[in-house]
Amino acid sequence: MATDSRNLSALASNLKVDKSSRIAVITAEWNPQITTNLKQGCHDKLTALGIPASNVLHFSVPGTVELTYAASKVLGKNIADAIVVIGSVIRGETAHFDYVCQSVTQGITQLNLKAEIPVIFCVLTDDTLEQAIARSGGKQGNKGEEAAIAALQMIGI
């Protein structure tokens, strides 16, 4: 697995952080045992790197598909320097997994191509709950922390 050999946490030590940055964190409520951990990891990493907690703006949406809409609305309000979208999609017995993953991936990609600020993709797309747990604070680390680092790194571009 790629996550076994590398993650973005190693980049945090060389990161130049503008401590006045405002980060919007939009979290899907679906699979809350996963998304809550990702959100907390993101928030904790941002504050550990010097972003005041008051500059981390939290929003919730019902599911992963709604992340694109919410990110679009936040972009229109000009209240953040970067946006992190957090979700978790776990494969089930139907094609719904594929449609949700495609929708949110394409939606966030389109926002990144048009937006003036970065929209960081922190959506786990796992085959099993165990894989999602491993990536949301388990043996594979917390991808929410990596999303926080990516957001701060992209603000500088």
SENUVO-147950 format. One line per field, with one value per atom (N, C-alpha, C, O): x, y, z; residue number from 0; residue in one letter; atom name. Coordinates in nm, 2 decimals, always signed. Layout:
% residues N
px: [X:...]
py: [Y:...]
pz: [Z:...]
pos: [NUM:...]
code: [a:...]
site: [CA:...]
END
This chain:
% residues 157
px: [+0.08:+0.00:+0.09:+0.19:+0.04:+0.12:+0.13:+0.23:+0.02:+0.03:+0.12:+0.16:+0.17:+0.27:+0.40:+0.48:+0.43:+0.56:+0.58:+0.69:+0.47:+0.48:+0.35:+0.24:+0.36:+0.25:+0.30:+0.42:+0.20:+0.24:+0.29:+0.34:+0.27:+0.31:+0.46:+0.50:+0.54:+0.69:+0.71:+0.82:+0.62:+0.64:+0.61:+0.65:+0.54:+0.50:+0.62:+0.60:+0.73:+0.84:+0.90:+0.96:+0.89:+0.95:+0.84:+0.87:+0.72:+0.61:+0.62:+0.63:+0.60:+0.59:+0.44:+0.37:+0.40:+0.26:+0.23:+0.29:+0.13:+0.07:-0.03:-0.14:+0.00:-0.09:-0.22:-0.30:-0.23:-0.36:-0.45:-0.57:-0.41:-0.49:-0.62:-0.63:-0.72:-0.86:-0.88:-0.87:-0.92:-0.94:-1.08:-1.12:-1.16:-1.29:-1.28:-1.22:-1.34:-1.34:-1.48:-1.56:-1.52:-1.65:-1.66:-1.58:-1.74:-1.74:-1.87:-1.98:-1.87:-1.99:-2.03:-1.94:-2.15:-2.20:-2.22:-2.23:-2.22:-2.23:-2.10:-1.99:-2.11:-2.00:-1.93:-1.80:-2.00:-1.94:-1.83:-1.74:-1.82:-1.71:-1.58:-1.47:-1.59:-1.47:-1.45:-1.34:-1.55:-1.54:-1.51:-1.44:-1.56:-1.53:-1.39:-1.33:-1.33:-1.18:-1.10:-1.00:-1.14:-1.07:-1.08:-0.98:-1.20:-1.22:-1.13:-1.07:-1.13:-1.05:-0.90:-0.83:-0.86:-0.72:-0.68:-0.57:-0.77:-0.74:-0.74:-0.64:-0.84:-0.84:-0.72:-0.65:-0.68:-0.57:-0.44:-0.35:-0.42:-0.30:-0.29:-0.18:-0.40:-0.40:-0.36:-0.28:-0.42:-0.39:-0.25:-0.18:-0.20:-0.06:+0.04:+0.15:+0.00:+0.09:+0.07:+0.14:-0.01:-0.01:-0.14:-0.15:-0.23:-0.36:-0.45:-0.48:-0.49:-0.58:-0.71:-0.76:-0.76:-0.88:-1.00:-1.09:-1.00:-1.10:-1.09:-1.19:-0.98:-0.96:-0.99:-0.98:-1.04:-1.08:-1.23:-1.29:-1.29:-1.43:-1.49:-1.46:-1.58:-1.64:-1.78:-1.86:-1.81:-1.94:-1.97:-1.88:-2.09:-2.14:-2.24:-2.32:-2.23:-2.33:-2.37:-2.30:-2.49:-2.54:-2.45:-2.43:-2.41:-2.33:-2.22:-2.20:-2.14:-2.03:-2.06:-1.99:-2.17:-2.21:-2.23:-2.20:-2.28:-2.31:-2.18:-2.19:-2.07:-1.94:-1.92:-1.87:-1.94:-1.91:-2.00:-1.95:-2.13:-2.22:-2.17:-2.16:-2.14:-2.10:-1.97:-1.96:-1.88:-1.75:-1.77:-1.71:-1.86:-1.90:-1.95:-1.92:-2.04:-2.10:-2.00:-2.00:-1.91:-1.80:-1.71:-1.67:-1.68:-1.60:-1.67:-1.60:-1.79:-1.87:-1.87:-1.90:-1.85:-1.86:-1.72:-1.72:-1.61:-1.48:-1.44:-1.40:-1.46:-1.44:-1.32:-1.29:-1.25:-1.15:-1.03:-1.05:-0.91:-0.80:-0.78:-0.70:-0.84:-0.84:-0.96:-1.01:-1.00:-1.12:-1.07:-1.00:-1.10:-1.08:-1.22:-1.30:-1.24:-1.37:-1.33:-1.24:-1.41:-1.39:-1.51:-1.63:-1.49:-1.59:-1.54:-1.42:-1.63:-1.60:-1.70:-1.82:-1.66:-1.74:-1.69:-1.57:-1.77:-1.73:-1.81:-1.93:-1.74:-1.80:-1.91:-1.89:-2.02:-2.13:-2.16:-2.07:-2.28:-2.32:-2.37:-2.41:-2.39:-2.44:-2.34:-2.23:-2.38:-2.29:-2.29:-2.22:-2.37:-2.38:-2.24:-2.22:-2.15:-2.02:-1.95:-1.89:-1.96:-1.89:-1.95:-1.87:-2.08:-2.14:-2.11:-2.08:-2.11:-2.07:-1.93:-1.89:-1.84:-1.70:-1.67:-1.59:-1.73:-1.71:-1.77:-1.70:-1.88:-1.95:-1.86:-1.83:-1.82:-1.75:-1.61:-1.56:-1.54:-1.41:-1.41:-1.33:-1.51:-1.52:-1.56:-1.51:-1.65:-1.70:-1.59:-1.57:-1.51:-1.40:-1.29:-1.23:-1.26:-1.17:-1.21:-1.13:-1.34:-1.39:-1.38:-1.34:-1.41:-1.39:-1.24:-1.22:-1.15:-1.01:-0.97:-0.88:-1.02:-0.98:-1.03:-0.97:-1.14:-1.21:-1.19:-1.19:-1.16:-1.16:-1.02:-0.92:-1.03:-0.91:-0.83:-0.72:-0.90:-0.83:-0.84:-0.92:-0.75:-0.75:-0.86:-0.90:-0.91:-1.01:-0.94:-0.92:-0.91:-0.84:-0.93:-1.03:-0.90:-0.98:-0.94:-0.84:-1.02:-1.00:-1.12:-1.19:-1.14:-1.25:-1.19:-1.13:-1.22:-1.17:-1.27:-1.39:-1.21:-1.29:-1.24:-1.16:-1.29:-1.24:-1.33:-1.45:-1.27:-1.35:-1.41:-1.52:-1.35:-1.40:-1.40:-1.32:-1.48:-1.47:-1.33:-1.29:-1.27:-1.14:-1.04:-0.95:-1.04:-0.95:-0.98:-0.88:-1.10:-1.14:-1.09:-1.04:-1.11:-1.06:-0.90:-0.85:-0.84:-0.69:-0.64:-0.53:-0.72:-0.68:-0.74:-0.71:-0.81:-0.88:-0.83:-0.91:-0.70:-0.64:-0.59:-0.54:-0.60:-0.55:-0.41:-0.33:-0.37:-0.24:-0.18:-0.06:-0.27:-0.22:-0.22:-0.19:-0.24:-0.24:-0.37:-0.47:-0.37:-0.50:-0.49:-0.41:-0.57:-0.56:-0.62:-0.59:-0.69:-0.73:-0.61:-0.61:-0.51:-0.39:-0.32:-0.27:-0.31:-0.24:-0.32:-0.25:-0.45:-0.53:-0.50:-0.49:-0.48:-0.45:-0.31:-0.30:-0.22:-0.08:-0.09:-0.03:-0.17:-0.19:-0.25:-0.21:-0.35:-0.42:-0.32:-0.31:-0.24:-0.14:-0.04:+0.01:+0.01:+0.10:+0.05:+0.12:-0.08:-0.13:-0.17:-0.17:-0.19:-0.22:-0.09:-0.11:+0.02:+0.14:+0.17:+0.27:+0.09:+0.12:+0.06:+0.07]
py: [-0.12:+0.00:+0.12:+0.13:+0.22:+0.35:+0.41:+0.48:+0.40:+0.46:+0.40:+0.45:+0.27:+0.21:+0.27:+0.27:+0.32:+0.37:+0.52:+0.57:+0.60:+0.74:+0.81:+0.76:+0.92:+1.00:+1.14:+1.17:+1.24:+1.38:+1.43:+1.54:+1.36:+1.40:+1.44:+1.54:+1.38:+1.41:+1.55:+1.61:+1.60:+1.73:+1.85:+1.96:+1.82:+1.92:+2.00:+2.12:+1.93:+2.00:+2.11:+2.20:+2.10:+2.21:+2.31:+2.39:+2.29:+2.37:+2.52:+2.54:+2.61:+2.75:+2.78:+2.78:+2.81:+2.83:+2.98:+3.04:+3.03:+3.16:+3.14:+3.09:+3.18:+3.16:+3.23:+3.21:+3.32:+3.39:+3.32:+3.37:+3.21:+3.13:+3.09:+3.05:+3.09:+3.03:+2.91:+2.91:+2.80:+2.67:+2.63:+2.62:+2.60:+2.55:+2.40:+2.34:+2.33:+2.18:+2.14:+2.17:+2.07:+2.03:+1.88:+1.81:+1.83:+1.69:+1.62:+1.68:+1.51:+1.43:+1.36:+1.30:+1.35:+1.28:+1.13:+1.06:+1.09:+0.95:+0.88:+0.93:+0.76:+0.69:+0.77:+0.79:+0.82:+0.91:+0.86:+0.93:+0.72:+0.67:+0.69:+0.68:+0.71:+0.74:+0.89:+0.94:+0.96:+1.10:+1.19:+1.29:+1.15:+1.23:+1.22:+1.32:+1.10:+1.09:+1.17:+1.23:+1.17:+1.24:+1.39:+1.47:+1.44:+1.58:+1.62:+1.73:+1.54:+1.57:+1.57:+1.66:+1.48:+1.47:+1.60:+1.65:+1.64:+1.76:+1.88:+1.96:+1.90:+2.01:+2.02:+2.12:+1.90:+1.90:+1.93:+2.00:+1.88:+1.91:+2.06:+2.12:+2.12:+2.26:+2.34:+2.43:+2.32:+2.39:+2.37:+2.46:+2.24:+2.21:+2.28:+2.31:+2.31:+2.38:+2.54:+2.61:+2.58:+2.73:+2.80:+2.92:+2.73:+2.79:+2.80:+2.70:+2.92:+2.94:+2.86:+2.85:+2.80:+2.72:+2.80:+2.75:+2.93:+3.02:+3.04:+3.08:+3.00:+3.01:+2.88:+2.87:+2.78:+2.65:+2.65:+2.64:+2.67:+2.68:+2.54:+2.48:+2.49:+2.36:+2.36:+2.44:+2.28:+2.26:+2.12:+2.04:+2.08:+1.94:+1.93:+2.02:+1.82:+1.78:+1.64:+1.56:+1.60:+1.46:+1.35:+1.25:+1.37:+1.26:+1.31:+1.43:+1.22:+1.25:+1.33:+1.42:+1.29:+1.36:+1.51:+1.59:+1.54:+1.68:+1.77:+1.89:+1.71:+1.78:+1.88:+1.99:+1.84:+1.93:+2.06:+2.17:+2.04:+2.15:+2.25:+2.37:+2.19:+2.27:+2.35:+2.46:+2.28:+2.34:+2.46:+2.56:+2.44:+2.54:+2.67:+2.78:+2.64:+2.75:+2.83:+2.95:+2.75:+2.82:+2.90:+3.01:+2.84:+2.92:+3.05:+3.16:+3.05:+3.17:+3.28:+3.40:+3.24:+3.33:+3.40:+3.49:+3.35:+3.40:+3.41:+3.52:+3.30:+3.31:+3.22:+3.21:+3.15:+3.06:+3.07:+3.12:+3.03:+3.03:+2.89:+2.88:+2.79:+2.66:+2.59:+2.62:+2.48:+2.40:+2.26:+2.21:+2.19:+2.04:+1.97:+2.01:+1.88:+1.80:+1.66:+1.60:+1.62:+1.49:+1.40:+1.44:+1.28:+1.19:+1.05:+1.02:+0.95:+0.81:+0.73:+0.73:+0.66:+0.58:+0.43:+0.41:+0.34:+0.20:+0.12:+0.12:+0.03:-0.05:-0.14:-0.20:-0.14:-0.23:-0.33:-0.37:-0.38:-0.48:-0.43:-0.51:-0.30:-0.24:-0.15:-0.12:-0.09:+0.00:+0.14:+0.23:+0.16:+0.29:+0.35:+0.47:+0.26:+0.30:+0.37:+0.48:+0.31:+0.37:+0.50:+0.59:+0.52:+0.64:+0.75:+0.87:+0.72:+0.83:+0.87:+0.99:+0.77:+0.80:+0.88:+0.98:+0.85:+0.92:+1.06:+1.16:+1.08:+1.21:+1.30:+1.41:+1.26:+1.35:+1.38:+1.49:+1.28:+1.30:+1.40:+1.49:+1.38:+1.47:+1.61:+1.71:+1.62:+1.75:+1.83:+1.95:+1.77:+1.84:+1.87:+1.98:+1.78:+1.82:+1.94:+2.03:+1.95:+2.07:+2.19:+2.30:+2.18:+2.30:+2.35:+2.47:+2.25:+2.29:+2.35:+2.44:+2.32:+2.38:+2.52:+2.60:+2.55:+2.68:+2.78:+2.90:+2.72:+2.80:+2.88:+2.84:+2.98:+3.06:+3.01:+3.05:+2.92:+2.85:+2.70:+2.65:+2.63:+2.48:+2.42:+2.46:+2.31:+2.22:+2.09:+2.02:+2.05:+1.93:+1.81:+1.82:+1.71:+1.59:+1.49:+1.42:+1.48:+1.38:+1.29:+1.29:+1.22:+1.13:+0.98:+0.95:+0.91:+0.77:+0.69:+0.70:+0.61:+0.52:+0.38:+0.33:+0.31:+0.18:+0.07:+0.09:-0.05:-0.17:-0.22:-0.28:-0.19:-0.25:-0.14:-0.05:-0.17:-0.08:-0.08:+0.02:-0.20:-0.21:-0.12:-0.06:-0.11:-0.03:+0.12:+0.20:+0.16:+0.30:+0.33:+0.44:+0.24:+0.26:+0.27:+0.36:+0.19:+0.20:+0.33:+0.38:+0.40:+0.53:+0.65:+0.77:+0.63:+0.74:+0.74:+0.77:+0.71:+0.71:+0.57:+0.56:+0.47:+0.34:+0.32:+0.41:+0.20:+0.16:+0.24:+0.24:+0.29:+0.37:+0.52:+0.60:+0.56:+0.70:+0.76:+0.69:+0.89:+0.97:+1.06:+1.15:+1.02:+1.10:+1.24:+1.33:+1.27:+1.40:+1.49:+1.61:+1.44:+1.51:+1.54:+1.66:+1.45:+1.47:+1.58:+1.66:+1.58:+1.68:+1.82:+1.91:+1.83:+1.96:+2.01:+2.12:+1.92:+1.96:+1.99:+2.09:+1.92:+1.95:+2.09:+2.17:+2.12:+2.25:+2.36:+2.46:+2.35:+2.46:+2.47:+2.58:+2.35:+2.35:+2.42:+2.50:+2.39:+2.44:+2.59:+2.66:+2.64:+2.79:+2.87:+2.98:+2.81:+2.88:+2.88:+2.95:+2.81:+2.81:+2.93:+2.94]
pz: [+0.00:+0.00:+0.00:+0.07:-0.07:-0.08:+0.06:+0.09:+0.14:+0.27:+0.37:+0.47:+0.34:+0.42:+0.40:+0.50:+0.29:+0.26:+0.27:+0.28:+0.27:+0.27:+0.31:+0.27:+0.39:+0.41:+0.42:+0.43:+0.42:+0.42:+0.56:+0.56:+0.66:+0.80:+0.80:+0.87:+0.73:+0.72:+0.67:+0.70:+0.59:+0.53:+0.63:+0.60:+0.74:+0.83:+0.89:+0.92:+0.91:+0.98:+0.89:+0.95:+0.76:+0.67:+0.62:+0.54:+0.67:+0.62:+0.67:+0.79:+0.58:+0.62:+0.64:+0.54:+0.76:+0.79:+0.81:+0.90:+0.73:+0.76:+0.87:+0.84:+0.99:+1.10:+1.10:+1.18:+1.00:+0.99:+0.89:+0.87:+0.83:+0.74:+0.80:+0.92:+0.72:+0.76:+0.68:+0.55:+0.75:+0.68:+0.71:+0.82:+0.60:+0.62:+0.61:+0.52:+0.71:+0.71:+0.70:+0.79:+0.59:+0.57:+0.58:+0.51:+0.67:+0.71:+0.68:+0.72:+0.61:+0.59:+0.72:+0.79:+0.75:+0.87:+0.85:+0.95:+0.72:+0.69:+0.74:+0.72:+0.80:+0.86:+0.96:+0.95:+1.06:+1.16:+1.24:+1.29:+1.26:+1.33:+1.26:+1.32:+1.13:+1.05:+1.03:+1.06:+0.99:+0.96:+1.08:+1.07:+1.20:+1.32:+1.35:+1.39:+1.34:+1.36:+1.26:+1.30:+1.13:+1.03:+1.06:+1.05:+1.10:+1.13:+1.25:+1.24:+1.35:+1.47:+1.44:+1.48:+1.36:+1.32:+1.24:+1.26:+1.15:+1.07:+1.16:+1.15:+1.24:+1.34:+1.43:+1.44:+1.49:+1.58:+1.51:+1.56:+1.39:+1.31:+1.28:+1.29:+1.23:+1.20:+1.32:+1.31:+1.43:+1.55:+1.60:+1.65:+1.59:+1.63:+1.54:+1.59:+1.42:+1.33:+1.34:+1.26:+1.43:+1.46:+1.41:+1.43:+1.35:+1.31:+1.43:+1.49:+1.46:+1.58:+1.56:+1.44:+1.66:+1.65:+1.59:+1.53:+1.62:+1.57:+1.42:+1.36:+1.36:+1.21:+1.14:+1.02:+1.22:+1.16:+1.16:+1.27:+1.05:+1.03:+1.00:+0.90:+1.09:+1.07:+1.01:+1.06:+0.91:+0.85:+0.84:+0.82:+0.85:+0.84:+0.73:+0.70:+0.65:+0.55:+0.57:+0.64:+0.52:+0.55:+0.49:+0.56:+0.37:+0.31:+0.22:+0.21:+0.16:+0.08:-0.04:-0.08:-0.11:-0.23:-0.21:-0.29:-0.09:-0.06:-0.03:-0.02:-0.02:+0.00:-0.11:-0.08:-0.23:-0.34:-0.34:-0.36:-0.31:-0.30:-0.19:-0.21:-0.07:+0.04:+0.01:+0.05:-0.05:-0.08:-0.18:-0.17:-0.27:-0.37:-0.30:-0.33:-0.20:-0.13:-0.04:-0.04:+0.02:+0.10:+0.01:+0.05:-0.11:-0.20:-0.24:-0.25:-0.26:-0.29:-0.18:-0.21:-0.06:+0.05:+0.08:+0.16:+0.02:+0.04:+0.19:+0.24:+0.26:+0.41:+0.45:+0.56:+0.35:+0.38:+0.28:+0.17:+0.32:+0.23:+0.17:+0.08:+0.23:+0.18:+0.24:+0.34:+0.17:+0.22:+0.22:+0.13:+0.33:+0.33:+0.34:+0.42:+0.24:+0.25:+0.30:+0.25:+0.40:+0.47:+0.45:+0.48:+0.40:+0.39:+0.39:+0.39:+0.40:+0.40:+0.32:+0.36:+0.22:+0.14:+0.15:+0.12:+0.20:+0.22:+0.12:+0.12:+0.05:-0.06:+0.00:+0.11:-0.06:-0.02:-0.13:-0.21:-0.13:-0.23:-0.36:-0.45:-0.37:-0.50:-0.56:-0.51:-0.68:-0.75:-0.69:-0.74:-0.58:-0.52:-0.49:-0.51:-0.43:-0.40:-0.52:-0.50:-0.63:-0.75:-0.79:-0.83:-0.78:-0.82:-0.72:-0.77:-0.60:-0.50:-0.51:-0.51:-0.53:-0.54:-0.67:-0.66:-0.78:-0.90:-0.89:-0.93:-0.83:-0.82:-0.74:-0.78:-0.62:-0.53:-0.59:-0.58:-0.65:-0.70:-0.82:-0.82:-0.91:-1.02:-0.98:-1.03:-0.88:-0.83:-0.77:-0.79:-0.68:-0.62:-0.72:-0.71:-0.81:-0.92:-0.99:-1.02:-1.03:-1.10:-1.02:-1.07:-0.89:-0.81:-0.80:-0.81:-0.79:-0.79:-0.92:-0.92:-1.03:-1.16:-1.17:-1.24:-1.10:-1.12:-1.00:-1.02:-0.88:-0.76:-0.75:-0.81:-0.67:-0.64:-0.52:-0.49:-0.45:-0.33:-0.34:-0.42:-0.28:-0.29:-0.21:-0.11:-0.27:-0.21:-0.19:-0.29:-0.07:-0.04:-0.02:+0.05:-0.09:-0.09:+0.02:+0.01:+0.12:+0.23:+0.24:+0.34:+0.13:+0.13:+0.12:+0.02:+0.22:+0.21:+0.13:+0.15:+0.04:-0.04:-0.03:-0.10:+0.08:+0.12:+0.09:+0.07:+0.07:+0.05:+0.18:+0.17:+0.29:+0.42:+0.53:+0.52:+0.63:+0.75:+0.81:+0.86:+0.81:+0.88:+0.81:+0.87:+0.67:+0.60:+0.64:+0.66:+0.65:+0.69:+0.83:+0.85:+0.92:+1.06:+1.06:+1.13:+0.98:+0.97:+0.92:+0.96:+0.84:+0.78:+0.85:+0.81:+0.95:+1.03:+1.17:+1.27:+1.19:+1.33:+1.37:+1.48:+1.28:+1.31:+1.26:+1.26:+1.22:+1.19:+1.07:+1.05:+0.98:+0.87:+0.89:+0.80:+1.02:+1.05:+1.04:+1.03:+1.03:+1.02:+0.89:+0.89:+0.79:+0.67:+0.69:+0.60:+0.80:+0.83:+0.86:+0.82:+0.93:+0.95:+0.82:+0.81:+0.74:+0.61:+0.53:+0.46:+0.53:+0.46:+0.51:+0.44:+0.65:+0.71:+0.65:+0.62:+0.64:+0.59:+0.45:+0.40:+0.37:+0.23:+0.21:+0.12:+0.29:+0.28:+0.31:+0.23:+0.41:+0.44:+0.33:+0.30:+0.28:+0.18:+0.05:-0.02:+0.02:-0.11:-0.09:-0.20:+0.02:+0.04:-0.01:-0.06:+0.01:-0.03:-0.18:-0.22:-0.26:-0.40:-0.47:-0.59]
pos: [0:0:0:0:1:1:1:1:2:2:2:2:3:3:3:3:4:4:4:4:5:5:5:5:6:6:6:6:7:7:7:7:8:8:8:8:9:9:9:9:10:10:10:10:11:11:11:11:12:12:12:12:13:13:13:13:14:14:14:14:15:15:15:15:16:16:16:16:17:17:17:17:18:18:18:18:19:19:19:19:20:20:20:20:21:21:21:21:22:22:22:22:23:23:23:23:24:24:24:24:25:25:25:25:26:26:26:26:27:27:27:27:28:28:28:28:29:29:29:29:30:30:30:30:31:31:31:31:32:32:32:32:33:33:33:33:34:34:34:34:35:35:35:35:36:36:36:36:37:37:37:37:38:38:38:38:39:39:39:39:40:40:40:40:41:41:41:41:42:42:42:42:43:43:43:43:44:44:44:44:45:45:45:45:46:46:46:46:47:47:47:47:48:48:48:48:49:49:49:49:50:50:50:50:51:51:51:51:52:52:52:52:53:53:53:53:54:54:54:54:55:55:55:55:56:56:56:56:57:57:57:57:58:58:58:58:59:59:59:59:60:60:60:60:61:61:61:61:62:62:62:62:63:63:63:63:64:64:64:64:65:65:65:65:66:66:66:66:67:67:67:67:68:68:68:68:69:69:69:69:70:70:70:70:71:71:71:71:72:72:72:72:73:73:73:73:74:74:74:74:75:75:75:75:76:76:76:76:77:77:77:77:78:78:78:78:79:79:79:79:80:80:80:80:81:81:81:81:82:82:82:82:83:83:83:83:84:84:84:84:85:85:85:85:86:86:86:86:87:87:87:87:88:88:88:88:89:89:89:89:90:90:90:90:91:91:91:91:92:92:92:92:93:93:93:93:94:94:94:94:95:95:95:95:96:96:96:96:97:97:97:97:98:98:98:98:99:99:99:99:100:100:100:100:101:101:101:101:102:102:102:102:103:103:103:103:104:104:104:104:105:105:105:105:106:106:106:106:107:107:107:107:108:108:108:108:109:109:109:109:110:110:110:110:111:111:111:111:112:112:112:112:113:113:113:113:114:114:114:114:115:115:115:115:116:116:116:116:117:117:117:117:118:118:118:118:119:119:119:119:120:120:120:120:121:121:121:121:122:122:122:122:123:123:123:123:124:124:124:124:125:125:125:125:126:126:126:126:127:127:127:127:128:128:128:128:129:129:129:129:130:130:130:130:131:131:131:131:132:132:132:132:133:133:133:133:134:134:134:134:135:135:135:135:136:136:136:136:137:137:137:137:138:138:138:138:139:139:139:139:140:140:140:140:141:141:141:141:142:142:142:142:143:143:143:143:144:144:144:144:145:145:145:145:146:146:146:146:147:147:147:147:148:148:148:148:149:149:149:149:150:150:150:150:151:151:151:151:152:152:152:152:153:153:153:153:154:154:154:154:155:155:155:155:156:156:156:156]
code: [m:m:m:m:a:a:a:a:t:t:t:t:d:d:d:d:s:s:s:s:r:r:r:r:n:n:n:n:l:l:l:l:s:s:s:s:a:a:a:a:l:l:l:l:a:a:a:a:s:s:s:s:n:n:n:n:l:l:l:l:k:k:k:k:v:v:v:v:d:d:d:d:k:k:k:k:s:s:s:s:s:s:s:s:r:r:r:r:i:i:i:i:a:a:a:a:v:v:v:v:i:i:i:i:t:t:t:t:a:a:a:a:e:e:e:e:w:w:w:w:n:n:n:n:p:p:p:p:q:q:q:q:i:i:i:i:t:t:t:t:t:t:t:t:n:n:n:n:l:l:l:l:k:k:k:k:q:q:q:q:g:g:g:g:c:c:c:c:h:h:h:h:d:d:d:d:k:k:k:k:l:l:l:l:t:t:t:t:a:a:a:a:l:l:l:l:g:g:g:g:i:i:i:i:p:p:p:p:a:a:a:a:s:s:s:s:n:n:n:n:v:v:v:v:l:l:l:l:h:h:h:h:f:f:f:f:s:s:s:s:v:v:v:v:p:p:p:p:g:g:g:g:t:t:t:t:v:v:v:v:e:e:e:e:l:l:l:l:t:t:t:t:y:y:y:y:a:a:a:a:a:a:a:a:s:s:s:s:k:k:k:k:v:v:v:v:l:l:l:l:g:g:g:g:k:k:k:k:n:n:n:n:i:i:i:i:a:a:a:a:d:d:d:d:a:a:a:a:i:i:i:i:v:v:v:v:v:v:v:v:i:i:i:i:g:g:g:g:s:s:s:s:v:v:v:v:i:i:i:i:r:r:r:r:g:g:g:g:e:e:e:e:t:t:t:t:a:a:a:a:h:h:h:h:f:f:f:f:d:d:d:d:y:y:y:y:v:v:v:v:c:c:c:c:q:q:q:q:s:s:s:s:v:v:v:v:t:t:t:t:q:q:q:q:g:g:g:g:i:i:i:i:t:t:t:t:q:q:q:q:l:l:l:l:n:n:n:n:l:l:l:l:k:k:k:k:a:a:a:a:e:e:e:e:i:i:i:i:p:p:p:p:v:v:v:v:i:i:i:i:f:f:f:f:c:c:c:c:v:v:v:v:l:l:l:l:t:t:t:t:d:d:d:d:d:d:d:d:t:t:t:t:l:l:l:l:e:e:e:e:q:q:q:q:a:a:a:a:i:i:i:i:a:a:a:a:r:r:r:r:s:s:s:s:g:g:g:g:g:g:g:g:k:k:k:k:q:q:q:q:g:g:g:g:n:n:n:n:k:k:k:k:g:g:g:g:e:e:e:e:e:e:e:e:a:a:a:a:a:a:a:a:i:i:i:i:a:a:a:a:a:a:a:a:l:l:l:l:q:q:q:q:m:m:m:m:i:i:i:i:g:g:g:g:i:i:i:i]
site: [N:CA:C:O:N:CA:C:O:N:CA:C:O:N:CA:C:O:N:CA:C:O:N:CA:C:O:N:CA:C:O:N:CA:C:O:N:CA:C:O:N:CA:C:O:N:CA:C:O:N:CA:C:O:N:CA:C:O:N:CA:C:O:N:CA:C:O:N:CA:C:O:N:CA:C:O:N:CA:C:O:N:CA:C:O:N:CA:C:O:N:CA:C:O:N:CA:C:O:N:CA:C:O:N:CA:C:O:N:CA:C:O:N:CA:C:O:N:CA:C:O:N:CA:C:O:N:CA:C:O:N:CA:C:O:N:CA:C:O:N:CA:C:O:N:CA:C:O:N:CA:C:O:N:CA:C:O:N:CA:C:O:N:CA:C:O:N:CA:C:O:N:CA:C:O:N:CA:C:O:N:CA:C:O:N:CA:C:O:N:CA:C:O:N:CA:C:O:N:CA:C:O:N:CA:C:O:N:CA:C:O:N:CA:C:O:N:CA:C:O:N:CA:C:O:N:CA:C:O:N:CA:C:O:N:CA:C:O:N:CA:C:O:N:CA:C:O:N:CA:C:O:N:CA:C:O:N:CA:C:O:N:CA:C:O:N:CA:C:O:N:CA:C:O:N:CA:C:O:N:CA:C:O:N:CA:C:O:N:CA:C:O:N:CA:C:O:N:CA:C:O:N:CA:C:O:N:CA:C:O:N:CA:C:O:N:CA:C:O:N:CA:C:O:N:CA:C:O:N:CA:C:O:N:CA:C:O:N:CA:C:O:N:CA:C:O:N:CA:C:O:N:CA:C:O:N:CA:C:O:N:CA:C:O:N:CA:C:O:N:CA:C:O:N:CA:C:O:N:CA:C:O:N:CA:C:O:N:CA:C:O:N:CA:C:O:N:CA:C:O:N:CA:C:O:N:CA:C:O:N:CA:C:O:N:CA:C:O:N:CA:C:O:N:CA:C:O:N:CA:C:O:N:CA:C:O:N:CA:C:O:N:CA:C:O:N:CA:C:O:N:CA:C:O:N:CA:C:O:N:CA:C:O:N:CA:C:O:N:CA:C:O:N:CA:C:O:N:CA:C:O:N:CA:C:O:N:CA:C:O:N:CA:C:O:N:CA:C:O:N:CA:C:O:N:CA:C:O:N:CA:C:O:N:CA:C:O:N:CA:C:O:N:CA:C:O:N:CA:C:O:N:CA:C:O:N:CA:C:O:N:CA:C:O:N:CA:C:O:N:CA:C:O:N:CA:C:O:N:CA:C:O:N:CA:C:O:N:CA:C:O:N:CA:C:O:N:CA:C:O:N:CA:C:O:N:CA:C:O:N:CA:C:O:N:CA:C:O:N:CA:C:O:N:CA:C:O:N:CA:C:O:N:CA:C:O:N:CA:C:O:N:CA:C:O:N:CA:C:O:N:CA:C:O:N:CA:C:O:N:CA:C:O:N:CA:C:O:N:CA:C:O:N:CA:C:O:N:CA:C:O:N:CA:C:O:N:CA:C:O:N:CA:C:O:N:CA:C:O:N:CA:C:O:N:CA:C:O:N:CA:C:O:N:CA:C:O:N:CA:C:O:N:CA:C:O]
END
